[in-house]
Amino acid sequence: PRVVEQMGSQFASSQKKTMQILAHVNKRLTAQPSMKLPLTALVTLYCDDTKPQIVKNFALVYVERAFQRADAREKAREILRALNGVAARSPAHAEIILRAAITGLAVPEKDLGMAGSSDDEFDVNTFSFLKQPPDRALFLKHALEYLLYQPNSFGHAPVAAPAPSPAVVAMRAVANVAGVVTPPDGGAEASAGAAAPPQVTASPPGLSQTSVARLLGPTGTAPATRDLAEKKLNLLHLFRRASDTMVPPPELL
């Protein structure tokens, strides 16, 4: 965090030296995936609105990396801090925080040490960001889109094949009578040099392509089916534990 904070220096030489140090840190992190990062300190730096925007940008980059290496309780604890005021963040920052929120909060109660415990640290009814209407609305919108998301092997819903043109249907009928096998994609038009229609990837029902991009992040990689199902179930359990004053009842969603 102290190195990242130096990105706010007014001196170009200091920023250059900081970038060199961070480049070395990145190499070390890539070589050692299990190396821990100070998630709490990085979230504190990111949430400090007195810091320059460039510092907050770099802090969030390392918050993401630290988040991946933290345990379940630390993830949940720190994402709750980051979610405060998320509606006021830039769209790019809000998307990163909301994706992390699913990872950090859609987990079994036992992973947070809640089973049979009176500890209310992770009691959904005490989450401060849910008491702020803009933050709550943004989180619920993202969570509901996550529940709607259902990928195929490409990460998106399949696209129905376009119906063949009347000319293709007629040519296939003639070919069938003549005992000639035709390709399924309309060989008559293809052989005539007709361009194939562009393949457009559709979004799952109820979601736009923009929504899918927000859910999957920059990599666009669809989550594993089992992991997706478990997170959806845990997310539903999270809502089940919430009162109607924190999360609207199903008939209002």
N, C-alpha and C positions, 0 to 999 in steps of 0.2 A: 504493500500500500504506500509506503513512503516513496518508493521509486516512481510509482504511477502518479503520485501527487506532484512530482517534479515536472510532469508534462504541462503544468500550469505556469511554469516559469516564463517570465517575459524575455528571457535571453535565449536566442536561437542555439547558442553553443550548449546550454544546459539541456535543451530539448533533444538535441542531436545525441548527446551522451546518454540521456535517458533511453532513447530509442535503441541504442546499441546494447545497453544493459538488458532491456526487455527482449531484444532479439536473442540474446544469450539465454535468458530465462526460458523463452519459448522452446529452444532446442533442448534444454534440460527436461522440460515438462514432456516433450514428445518422446524423449528417450526413456522416461520413467513415469509411466501412466499412473502408478500408485502413489506418486509424491503428493502429499497434502498441500493445500494452499489455505491461507488465513481467510476463510469465507466471512467470518463475522466482521473482521476489520475492513474487508473489501466492500461489504454491503454498507457499512457505516460510511465509508468514503463516498460510495455512490449516492447514498441518500442525503448527503450533506449539500444542501442547496446553495451554500456559499461558495462552493468550488466551481471553477470554470467548466464550461461544457466539455472541453477536450479531456479534462480529468475524469469527468463522469463517464464519457464514452469509453475510455480505456479501462476504467474501473469495472464497467459492466462486462467488458470482454473477459476480464479475469474472474469476475463473479461467476460467469458461465462455466469457466474451466474449473474453478474451485467447487462449484455446485456438483459437478460430475464426480468429484472425488470425496465428497462428504458423506457421512452416514445419514440414515433416515431422519433422526431427530434433529440434527443440525440443519439439514435441508429444509424441513418443515419450519423450524424456528426462524431461519433467516429469510425464507420466502415470504413469511407473514410480515416481516418488516418491509421488504421490498414492495409488497402489494399496497402498502399505505400510500395513497396519492398516485396510484398507477394510471388513473384516468387523465391526470395532468401531464403525464410523460409524453414524449414524442411517440408516434405510432410504431416506429421501429423498436424503440426501447420497450414499449408496452407489450409488443408481441413476444419479445424474449422473456420478459417477466411472466407473462401468462402461460407460456409453454413450460417454464420452470415450475409454475404453480401446480400444474397437472402432475408433474413428476414428484413434486414435494408433498402434495396434499392427498393425492389419490393413491394412498398406501394403506395396507391393513393396520388396524388399531394396535395390534401387538407389536408392529415395527416401531410405533411411537411410544411404546410402553404404557398404553392407555388401558389395556385389558385388566380389569380388576383393580384399577388404580383410581384414587381420588384426585389425582393431579389434573388440574383444569387448564394446563398450559396449551393443550391442543384441543380444547373444547371449542367446537365450531361456533358456539353461541357467544364466545368471548373474543372472536376475531374482530379486531378494530376496523379493518378495511371493509368488512361487511356492514358496518354501521354507517358508512359513507355511501349515499346513493349512487354517485357516479362510479366509484370503484366497484361497488357490488354489481351494478348493471353490466359493467365491462367484463368482470369475471364470470358472471352467469352466462353472458352471451358466448364467451369463449368455451365455457364448460359444456353448454348445450350443443354447440357446434362439434365439440369433441365426441359427445355421445351420439351425434348423428353420423359421424364419419365412419364409413365402412369401405375399406379399400378392396380392390382385387389384386392380382399379382403385380400390377403396375402402380398401385397406390391410388388408383382412381376407379370410379365405376365404369364398367364396360360400355362401349358405344354400340348400339344396334346397327347392323349392316344396312346400308341403304337398299331400298327395293329396286329390282332391276327395271329398266325402262321397257315400254311395250315392244320396242323393236327387238330387244334382247330376248324377251319372252317368246316372241314369234319365231325368232331364229332357233331357239332351243327346241321349240315344238317341232320345227322342220327337221332339225338334227336328230331328235329322238326317233321320229318316224323313219328317217333314213338310216338309223343305227349308228350315228356318229356321236362320239362322246365329246361334249363341250366343256370347257373349263368353267368352274362355278362362278367366276367373276365376270362372265359375259365376254366370251372370246371374240364374238363378232365385232364388238366395239373396240376391244383392245387391239385386235388385228388391224382395225382400220386406223389405228393411231390415236384413238380418243384418249385423252388424259384421264387418269384415275382420279376420283374425287379425293381431296385432302382428308387425311385421317385426323379428326378432332377428338381430343381426349375429353370426355364428359366428366362432370363432377358427380359425386354421390348424391342421391335424392335429398333435397332440402339444403344443399350447400352450393355455393358458387366456387369457381376456380380460385378466386381470391381468398375465400375462406379456407380452402384446402391448403393453399400456399402458406397461410398464417399458421395453420395447425402443424404442418410438416417442417416448416423452417427452411433455411437456405439450401439444405441438402436435398430436400424433396423426397427423402427416403421414408417409405411407409413403415410403420412399426410392425413388429411381429404380431401375428394374429393372437397368440396367447397373451402377450404383454398388453395388447390393446384391450382385450376382453377383461383382464384383471384390473386394469386402470379404470375402465368404465364401471365395473362393479364396485370398486372402492370409492369412486366418485359418487355413485348413487348412495352408498352407505354414509358418505360425508353429508349429503343433503338430508338423508333420513335422520341424522342426529341433530339437524338444525331446526330451530323453532321457526314458525311462520313469520316472526318479526325480523328474522335474519335472512331467510330465504323464502320467497313466495311459495305458497302451496302449488302442487302440480296443476291444478285447474287454472291458475293465473299465469303459468309460464308459457 
